[in-house]
Amino acid sequence: MIERNRSGRWTTVKLGIIYLSSLIKNWKKYAIKFLPLEDVSAITERDDNVSREYNNILRQLITRIMENPRNITWTLDALWTVRSLERIGDHACYICEHLIFMIKGEETRHLS
């Protein structure tokens, strides 16, 4: 169920944003320490986790707007924050793909 904190914001969305930001913050450590040892599937899996969490939070935010239109301002602020975090995750994935190309000579982009 949805819980509210003192300021009246939804803690489930807040926790989702915190989790999403922690996934993205770990990209740098991951790229530096483990990237040369990993394969392409590990990178796409990490990117899929970020995208999945983004979609979950987006779905929650849309539900909040439908439930209470008075909170549109706060919800849109949260939406832009989550969107920006997801873009940061995409850029981190692109950096990892470039690093794999530079280290191993494997082309990892556009393999679908």
LINDAQUI-V801407 format. One record per residue. N is the residue number from 1. RES is the residue in three letters. PHI is phi in radians with two decimals (NA if undefined). D_FIRST is the distance of its C-alpha to the first C-alpha in Angstrom with 2 decimals. Layout:
# LINDAQUI-V801407
N|RES|PHI|D_FIRST, N|RES|PHI|D_FIRST
This chain:
# LINDAQUI-V801407
1|MET|NA|0.00, 2|ILE|-1.44|3.77, 3|GLU|-1.93|6.39, 4|ARG|-1.95|9.92, 5|ASN|-1.62|13.07, 6|ARG|-1.05|16.47, 7|SER|-1.44|17.42, 8|GLY|1.52|14.50, 9|ARG|-1.48|13.49, 10|TRP|-1.44|10.18, 11|THR|-1.30|10.12, 12|THR|-1.16|8.65, 13|VAL|-1.18|11.70, 14|LYS|-1.06|13.85, 15|LEU|-1.12|13.29, 16|GLY|-1.11|14.10, 17|ILE|-1.15|17.16, 18|ILE|-1.10|18.23, 19|TYR|-1.13|18.09, 20|LEU|-1.07|20.01, 21|SER|-1.16|22.53, 22|SER|-1.21|23.12, 23|LEU|-1.06|23.89, 24|ILE|-1.29|26.34, 25|LYS|-1.08|27.89, 26|ASN|-1.32|28.81, 27|TRP|-1.03|30.84, 28|LYS|-1.09|33.81, 29|LYS|-1.07|34.06, 30|TYR|-1.07|33.66, 31|ALA|-1.13|36.36, 32|ILE|-1.26|38.83, 33|LYS|-1.50|38.62, 34|PHE|-1.97|37.77, 35|LEU|-1.01|38.48, 36|PRO|-1.08|42.15, 37|LEU|-1.63|41.24, 38|GLU|-1.61|38.43, 39|ASP|-1.79|38.79, 40|VAL|-1.13|37.43, 41|SER|-1.11|34.67, 42|ALA|-1.17|32.96, 43|ILE|-1.21|32.91, 44|THR|-1.15|31.56, 45|GLU|-1.15|28.84, 46|ARG|-1.11|27.77, 47|ASP|-1.14|27.94, 48|ASP|-1.12|25.87, 49|ASN|-1.09|23.10, 50|VAL|-1.11|23.14, 51|SER|-1.12|23.23, 52|ARG|-1.11|20.38, 53|GLU|-1.15|18.09, 54|TYR|-1.03|19.50, 55|ASN|-1.12|18.73, 56|ASN|-1.11|15.06, 57|ILE|-1.15|14.73, 58|LEU|-1.03|17.01, 59|ARG|-1.09|15.02, 60|GLN|-1.11|11.88, 61|LEU|-1.16|14.44, 62|ILE|-1.10|16.14, 63|THR|-1.08|13.15, 64|ARG|-1.10|12.75, 65|ILE|-1.12|16.48, 66|MET|-1.19|16.49, 67|GLU|-1.25|13.93, 68|ASN|-2.56|15.88, 69|PRO|-1.10|19.27, 70|ARG|-1.20|20.08, 71|ASN|-1.72|18.12, 72|ILE|-1.09|20.24, 73|THR|-1.05|22.25, 74|TRP|-1.10|19.56, 75|THR|-1.14|17.92, 76|LEU|-1.16|21.41, 77|ASP|-1.07|22.16, 78|ALA|-1.13|19.21, 79|LEU|-1.07|20.35, 80|TRP|-1.15|23.88, 81|THR|-1.10|22.92, 82|VAL|-1.14|21.11, 83|ARG|-1.09|24.04, 84|SER|-1.13|26.51, 85|LEU|-1.09|24.95, 86|GLU|-1.15|25.11, 87|ARG|-1.15|28.73, 88|ILE|-1.07|29.54, 89|GLY|-1.08|28.35, 90|ASP|-1.09|30.60, 91|HIS|-1.11|33.48, 92|ALA|-1.10|33.03, 93|CYS|-1.12|33.24, 94|TYR|-1.10|36.40, 95|ILE|-1.09|37.90, 96|CYS|-1.08|37.35, 97|GLU|-1.10|38.98, 98|HIS|-1.16|41.91, 99|LEU|-1.11|42.24, 100|ILE|-1.08|42.43, 101|PHE|-1.13|45.11, 102|MET|-1.22|47.02, 103|ILE|-1.43|46.85, 104|LYS|-1.81|47.20, 105|GLY|1.36|48.52, 106|GLU|-1.63|45.89, 107|GLU|-1.47|44.59, 108|THR|-1.91|40.82, 109|ARG|-1.48|40.01, 110|HIS|1.02|40.05, 111|LEU|-1.64|40.20, 112|SER|-1.29|38.05
